[in-house]
Amino acid sequence: MAKLTGQVVSVTESGDLVTDLKLSEIQSLPRDESVTILCEGHKTCGIYTVDHQEPEMTFIAFEGEDGFLRLSLVGDDASRFLGIREASSVEVKF
């Protein structure tokens, strides 16, 4: 299994976690559940688009409109609720 590593570089006002992983770096990866994203002991599978329809309180990775991979807790503040801060490591396994 291959992997890419990065980190959380900022937290948005809504609590989304912006990583330093450019979408261009992960463009060739599948978007399905064969891709696993890990951050501070929290795991999600798949990479979604910004207009996803995942249910509230689901931890997801999605394609940020700014060109970077983001992590989010749907409908809540991922940073506050999950305790993830800037400089936290992010692993994308595929």
C-alpha positions in Angstrom: 0.0 0.0 0.0 1.4 3.4 -1.0 0.9 6.6 1.0 1.3 10.4 0.9 1.9 12.4 4.0 1.1 16.0 4.8 -0.2 18.1 7.6 -3.0 20.4 8.7 -1.9 23.9 7.8 -5.0 25.8 8.9 -8.4 25.6 10.4 -11.3 27.5 8.9 -13.9 29.4 10.9 -16.3 26.5 10.5 -13.7 24.0 11.8 -12.7 22.4 8.5 -9.1 21.3 8.4 -7.1 22.5 5.4 -4.1 20.3 4.6 -1.0 21.0 2.5 -1.9 18.1 0.1 -2.5 19.7 -3.3 -5.4 18.2 -5.3 -3.0 18.0 -8.2 -0.9 15.6 -6.1 -3.8 13.2 -5.5 -5.6 13.7 -8.8 -4.7 10.2 -10.0 -6.0 8.5 -6.9 -9.3 6.8 -6.8 -12.1 8.6 -4.9 -13.7 5.5 -3.5 -13.3 3.7 -0.2 -10.0 2.1 -1.4 -8.4 5.4 -0.3 -8.0 5.9 3.5 -7.2 9.2 5.2 -5.8 9.2 8.8 -5.4 12.2 11.0 -4.7 12.1 14.8 -6.3 8.7 15.2 -9.4 9.5 13.1 -10.0 7.7 9.9 -12.1 8.2 6.8 -12.4 6.5 3.5 -12.8 8.1 0.1 -12.4 11.6 -1.2 -15.5 13.6 -1.8 -16.4 16.7 -3.8 -17.4 19.9 -2.0 -21.1 19.2 -2.9 -21.2 15.8 -1.1 -24.4 14.5 0.5 -22.8 12.7 3.5 -24.9 12.7 6.7 -24.2 15.0 9.7 -21.3 14.1 12.0 -19.5 12.1 9.3 -15.8 12.6 9.2 -14.8 13.1 5.5 -12.0 14.2 3.2 -13.0 16.4 0.3 -11.7 18.5 -2.5 -11.4 22.0 -1.3 -12.2 24.8 -3.7 -8.8 26.3 -2.8 -7.0 23.3 -4.5 -6.1 21.5 -1.3 -7.5 18.4 0.4 -9.7 19.3 3.4 -11.0 17.2 6.3 -14.4 18.0 7.8 -16.9 16.8 10.3 -20.2 17.3 8.4 -22.3 19.9 10.2 -19.8 20.5 13.1 -16.4 21.8 13.9 -13.8 19.0 13.2 -11.1 20.9 15.0 -13.0 21.4 18.2 -15.0 18.2 18.3 -12.1 15.9 17.3 -9.3 17.9 18.9 -7.3 18.2 15.6 -5.1 21.3 15.4 -2.7 22.9 12.9 0.5 20.8 12.3 -1.4 17.5 12.9 -0.1 14.9 10.5 -2.3 13.6 7.7 -1.7 10.2 5.9 -3.4 9.3 2.6 -3.1 5.5 2.0 -4.0 4.0 -1.3 
